[in-house]
Amino acid sequence: MILNQKSNYFLDWKEVFENENPIFLEIGMGNGEFIVHMAKENLNANFIGIDVSKEIFRKAVSRVKRSGLKNIRLMRIEGSEFLCKFVKSETLSGVYINFPDPWHKKSHKERRLVNEPFIYLVSDRLKNEGIFIFVSDNEEYTKSVWGLLKKFDNFSPLWDHGLRRDFPEYYKTKYARKWLALGLPIYYIGFKKTGNIEIPEYVKEYYPLLNLSKEDLYMPLVEFKIKKEKSSEFIKDILSILPKGLIYRDKNALIKVLDFYYNEESIIADIVCVEGSFRQRFFLDISLKKEVLKISIHDSDDPDPTFGIHKTLAIFASILKEKFTGLELLQNTTRIKEV
């Protein structure tokens, strides 16, 4: 029932559900009330529920277990990350988003899940005739999403104009019932995919996980042979030349060193790497074993091997090679071949 976030990319959903029934995804499932209702009413369909909150996720797991339903799978993960990593093109028959965080403050609106790149992503993952339903109690957010969808030629409204305030047949969760009982409005957006469009390059920059193929799913490393005699405090010598703070920035990415930790045999760098909308924090390990100096991701970590991860290792390798002339490159598996 619970899917591991560290599962292999592009899960075989036929294998996961043990059938070929249509698949529907709810992003931000909350306590699981909506998805359990939908799965119970549609036993010949499969449902995936995802949420990022650990506490809310536990509540959803408990509700699904109590239901005894076999056509639900859950994963604790962010929506766009799930779509990039675990869903192939033209897989889903429907996507539901119920009451997403509207991020009211103007300075926070960039944190909203649904924006133009996200519509491209959903469009790619939906089958033709697949539906996209967005429900919110925030009028401004709703109209923003509605305006975006109207710009896409490969989406058509499920009803007049694709926006409505009255949707009696749509299941009302406890939250929705309370909201309506106060006399407050709920807004519903419904569109259907009618054709395919190519994902633009800027969207792939915004979601760097889209650029990963099966051949890219390995963790890079760089190794040097130490040809000259090293000092008794070689690790401290290395530490003294390593930079803190921002070490790389371009229009779409930045890499920042937060801190270093070390012992006699290794240095661990605490790194933040931001690529488009995707942020990763991980530990880089610079370790010394006999006459070999190795730069790799620390064993305790397992970041997604995006270009930024490769770039981080290449930057550290270049710094060491420049400062210590007695290093001979033994191995470099990063995608940056000149270090």
ABEGO torsion letter per residue (X at the ends): XBBBAABBBGBBAAAAAGBABBBBBBBGAEAGAAAAAAAAABAABBBBBBBABAAAAAAAAAAAAAAGBAABBBBBBBAAAAAAAABBBGABABBBBBGBBAGABAAAAAABABBAAAAAAAAAABBBGBBBBBBBABAAAAAAAAAAAAABAABBBABBGGBBABBAABBBBAAAAAAAAAGBBBBBBBBBBABBBBBBAAAAAABAAAABBAAABBBBBBBBBBABBBBAAAAAAAAAABBBEBABBBAABBBBBABBBBBAABBBBBBBBBBEABBBBBBBBBBBBEABBBBBBBAABBBBBBAAAAAAAAAAAAAAAAABAABBBABBABABABX
